[in-house]
Amino acid sequence: MNELSVLAAIEKRRSTKHFRPDPIADTVLNALVDAAAEAPSSYNLQPWRIVIVQSEEKKRALAAAAWNQAQIIEAPVTFVFAASLESWKAQMRQVIDTARAVGAWGTKMVSVVQGVAPGFHKDLGDRLREYTVKDSMIAATHLALAAESLGLASCFMNGWIEDDVKRVIGAENDPNIAIALLLPVGYAAETALHPGRLARKKLFFVDTLENPYRFTPKHLRSPRDKAMGLVHLPRLIDKVRLASRGELPGYNYLTTGFDKHLLDLLDVKPAAFEAAVLAAPDDDAVIRWLEANAKRLADEDKDAFNRRILAIGPTDEKRRQRFRVLLDEIDPTRTEIASFAELIDLAEGRI
């Protein structure tokens, strides 16, 4: 199994409501535990208490505490992310000693933690619960993305009765334990579709809430720009350069989509094109290389290719639904957008 990158896992993960009964291998389960353990926390105090619910008896009891939601019964494992409000008192010395021993914290950092952390936690007052729960949520996110990267599915659950959940995990008499969330993990029995997201301009802002964020790439040309009479060629050159500098995250360039259509038309191998672009000082040098190494095309062939590429849109109902999701995330009012080239230009602020 090929593990997914972080970006790919984020893009692929959905809330899964139904799971297959397949067990999770102990080595995989331990990898998930390791991923959660690596989560950051305030002062590195790690206030979470994570209970791995596996037995059928406990799963049934936990499901009952969550209004009998099926995913807890069906998933082979449900992680209960609890937070220990007062654990910092008992753990701070060990945290400091370990960080100092491995050289992660010097004298200054140790002094800060020793001098500030106790008073900070005490001053939180009623907000201490919120504070520790937030740290536990970060650990849960680490585990969910690790699960997705390893071919597993998960479902963040915030619907349950806290006192009942605490009773299941044996914390009913401990007022210092708070429940952050439940996370069933297993192999998906269904493929959940992307439900869509609100437009980015409603959710992301620059400096103040009055200034919506807008992606405006400085070094990525439009798919409609031309070189050698061919659309997308300038953009493909940009993509190779950006990818070589680590500035095009999460994109599988050269072997899919418009990139593949263009290189197939030119009868050029992706690796050879990439090498030529990276060796060339400018676009003119790339074009000279293509003139010497690519298939010669008549003007009518170029025109036909350009029309075809710029007209490509969703071809079936599933792709139309996904296209609509992407459009809604950018600007749901732009209902005239019908092709992927237009969608790209809209996303990048050109139209």
N, C-alpha and C positions, 0 to 999 in steps of 0.2 A: 504494500500500500504506500502510495506517495503522500506524504504529509502536505497539507495545504500551508501556504504562507499565511502570515497574520492578516494581510489585506484580503486574501482570497477567503479565509475563514470568516472574516467579518461580513463580506459581501454575501456569502452563501448561507450563513446561519439564519434559521427561522425558528419560531416557536412551534415545537412538535407536540401534538396532542395525543398521538397514538404510536406505540412502540412495539417492535417485535420482541418475542420472549428470549432472544439470544442473549446469553450471558456475556459480560465484559471480562476479558482475560485479566488475570490478576496483575500482569505486567502493565497493561493499559490503564487499569484502575490506579495503580501506583503512580503512573505518569501524570494522571489528572491531579492526584494529591500533591505531587511535586510542583505542578503548575500553580495550584492555588497557594502553596506555601511560599512561592516566589513573589507574591503580590506585595506592593508597598503598603505602608501604614504610617500613621502619624508617629514620629519619633521611633519608627520601626518596632513599636510595642506589640503588634500582632494580636489584637484583642479578639480575634475570631475563635470560635469553638465550632468545628465542622463535624457533624455527625453523619456517618454514611449508613443510611437505612437500607438493609438488604433482605432481612427475613420477611417471609410472607405475613407473619403475624404483625410485625411492626409496620409493614407497608399498608396493611388494611387499616390499622389504627391511625396512621398518618393521613391516609386518604379520608378517613372519617373526619379528621380535624380540618380537612380542606374541602368540605362539602362533597365528598366522594368523587372528586375529579379523577377521571380514568387514568391519566398519565402516571400517577403515583403507583397504581396497581400494576400497570403494564410495563413500566420501565424497570429494568433489573436493579437499578440503584437510584435512590433519591438522596441528594446531599441537603442536609438541613444546615443552613448558615446561621449560626447563633453568634451573638456578641456578648463578651464578658465585660461588663461595665467597669469593674474594679480590678481587672487582671493586671493593669499597669503597675499596681503597687507591688505585686509579687514577682513580676517579670522584669522590671526595669533594670535591676542589678545584673541579671544574666545577659540581657540585651546589650548593656554597656560593656560588660566584660568580654563578650564574644566579639563585638565590633572593634574593641580596642586590641584584642589579641590578634585578629587577622589584619590589622592595620587599616581598617576601613574608616575608623574614627580616631582622630588625634586628640590631644589634650583639650583643644578649644571646643570641639564638638562634644566631648564628654562633659565638659563643664557646663555647656549650654543645656544638655539634656538633664543633667543632675540638678541644675539650678532653676530651670524653667518648667520642665514637664510636670512636676508635682503640683505646683501652683496653678499651672494652666488647666490641668484636669479638674482640680478642685473648683476653680472659678467657672467652669462650664456649667455647674449646677444642673438644672433640669435638661440642659442640652447635651449632657454626657451620653445619654442613650442615642441620640441622633448621631453624635460624633463617632461612636464605636460601630453603629450600624453601617455608616457610610464606608468605613474601612472594610467591613465584612462584605459589602457589595462589590468592592474592587476585587476581592479574592474570588467572589463568585463569577465575575466577568472573566477573570483569568481562566478559571476552570472551564467555563462554557466555550470559550474560544479554543482552548486546547482540545476539548472534546470534538468540536467541529473539525479541527485540523486533522484529527485521527479517525475521521469517518463516523463519529457518533453524533447524535442529535440531543437537544436539550430543550427545556421549557422553563423560563423564569416564571415563578409563581409568587404572587403577592396576595393571593386570596386564601386565607386560612384563619383559624381561631387561635390566637397566640397561646392562651392558657392550655388548650388541648395539645398543641404541638409541643409545648414544654413538658407536658405530662408524658408524651410518647418518648421523649429523649431523656427522661429522668431528671428534669430540672423544674418540676412543678413547685418546689419549695425554695427556689433560689431567685430572689428578687433582682439579683445582679446579672441575670441572663435575659437578653432580649433576642427575639427572632428577627433576622433580617429578611430572609426569603427561603423558599424551597426550590431545589433544582433537580428534577428528574433527568436522568441521563441514560441513553441506550441507543439502540439501532432503530432508525425511523421505520415505521410501517406505512408511511405516507410521505408524499412530496408536497410540502407546503409551498404555495405560490407567494410571491412577494406582494404584500398587501398595499404597498405604496407608502410614500412619506409626504409630508407637507412640503411646499415649495421652500427651497433653501433660503430665500429672501425673508421668509417669515420666522426662521429659526436661527440664522447666523448673522452676526453684525460685526462691524469694525469700529472699535473704540467706544462707541455708544449705541444704544438701542435705536437711535434715529438713523443709523447709517447701515443699511443692509449690505452684507458681503456679496460680492460678485466676482466670479472667476474671470480674470482677464489675462490670458497667457501672453507673455512677452516674446517667447521663442518657439511658438507653435503656430504655424500658418494654417489658414482655412483649408478644408478638403477641396474647396472650389478654386483655389489658386492653381496656376498652371506653370509647368516647365516642360520644354520640348513639345508643347501643345497638349500635354496630358494633365488632367486634374489629379490632385492628391500627391503628385510627385514631390512638390516642395515640402508638403507636410510629412511625407515619409522620410525625407532627408532629415528634417528636424527631429523626428522621433528617434532615429538611429543615434543622432548626436546626443539628445537628451538622455536616452537610455544608457549610453556609454558613460555618462557622468552621474548615473544614479538619480536622475531627475525626472524619471517617468515611472513612478511606482505602480506595481500591479498590472502592467500592460504587457500582453504577449504579442509584441509587434512582429512584423514580417511574415507570420505564418497563418494569419486569420484575416477575415474581413477585407476592407479596401486594399490593405497592404498585399495580401495574397493575390487578389484580382490583378493588381497592377504588375507585380513581379511575374505572374503567369503570362500576362500579355507581352511583357518585354522578354520573356524566356530567360530570366536571370535567376540564379540560385540565391536564396536569401543570405547565406553566409558570404558569398562573393560580393553582393551589393553592400552589405554591412561593412566589409573590409574596405571597399572602395570609398565609401562615404567617410569612414574614419581616417583614411589616408589622404583625403582631399582637403585642400586649404579652404575651398569655397564651393558654391553651387556650380560654377562654371566648370570646375575640374571634375565634378561628379557627372555632369552632362557629357563632357568629352569622353569619360570612361564608358558611359552608356552608349554613346555613338559608336564606340569601337567594339563593344562587347554585347550589346543587346540586339534583339531582333529588330530589323528595320520595318517601320510601319508607314503605311500610306496615310494621307490626311483623313481619308474617309474612315479608316480603321480607328484612328484617334478620336474622331468625332463620335463614332458609334460607342466607343468605350466611355467617353465623357458623359454622354447622355445616359448610358446604362448605370454608371456609378452614381451619378447625381440623382437618379430616380429611385434608387434602391430604398425600399421601405419594408415594413412588416408584411410577410407573405401568407400568414395564416392567423387564426383567431388568437392563439396563444401568444404569438409574437406581437399582434396588435395590442393585446392587453398589456404586455410588458412595455411596449412603446408608449402607451398611454401613461403608465406608471412613471416612466422616465420624464415624459413631458410635464406631468403634473408636479414633479419634484423641481422642475426648472421654472415653468410659468404656465399654469393651467389655462390661462386666458388665450394662449397662442394656438388656437385650434386649427389654424391654417397650416401648421407644420406637419408635413406628410412624409418626408424622407429623412434618412439618417444624416445626410450631409447638412440639411437644415437644422436638425436637432443638435448636431455638434456646434454649428455656428451660433445657435441660440444659447447653448450652455456656456459658450466661450465669449459671449457678449458682443457678437458681431451683427446680429440682426434682432 
